[in-house]
């Protein structure tokens, strides 16, 4: 009964897709977190600038 069967190939493909999906999700989470931090830094800088103008 040896040999490589279609079912084996489908299972391997499914596991490969699951691993790829996990990697893609982790990368997207990392990139969105980095983007959000950059946006917050810019917003904080704008607030600080406005605050310093109001205190003059």
C-alpha positions in Angstrom: 0.0 0.0 0.0 3.0 2.3 -0.1 3.3 5.4 -2.1 2.1 8.9 -1.9 -1.7 9.3 -2.1 -3.9 12.3 -2.9 -5.1 12.4 0.7 -1.6 12.7 2.0 -0.9 15.5 -0.4 -4.1 17.4 0.6 -3.2 17.1 4.3 0.3 18.4 3.7 -1.1 21.3 1.6 -3.6 22.1 4.4 -0.9 22.2 7.0 1.3 24.3 4.8 -1.5 26.8 4.3 -2.2 26.9 8.0 1.4 27.7 8.7 1.5 30.4 6.0 -1.7 31.9 7.4 -0.3 32.1 10.9 2.9 33.8 9.6 0.9 36.3 7.5 -1.3 37.2 10.5 1.7 37.7 12.7 3.4 39.9 10.2 0.2 42.0 9.7 -0.2 42.4 13.4 3.4 43.5 13.8 3.1 46.0 10.9 -0.2 47.5 12.1 1.2 47.8 15.6 4.2 49.7 14.3 2.0 51.9 12.1 -0.3 52.7 15.0 2.7 53.6 17.2 4.0 55.9 14.5 0.6 57.6 14.2 0.4 58.1 18.0 3.9 59.6 18.1 3.0 62.1 15.4 -0.3 63.0 17.2 1.6 63.4 20.5 4.1 65.7 18.7 1.2 67.8 17.3 -0.5 68.0 20.8 2.8 69.1 22.4 3.2 71.8 19.7 -0.3 73.1 20.2 0.2 73.0 24.0 3.4 75.0 23.8 1.7 77.6 21.6 -1.2 78.0 24.0 1.2 78.5 27.0 3.1 81.4 25.4 
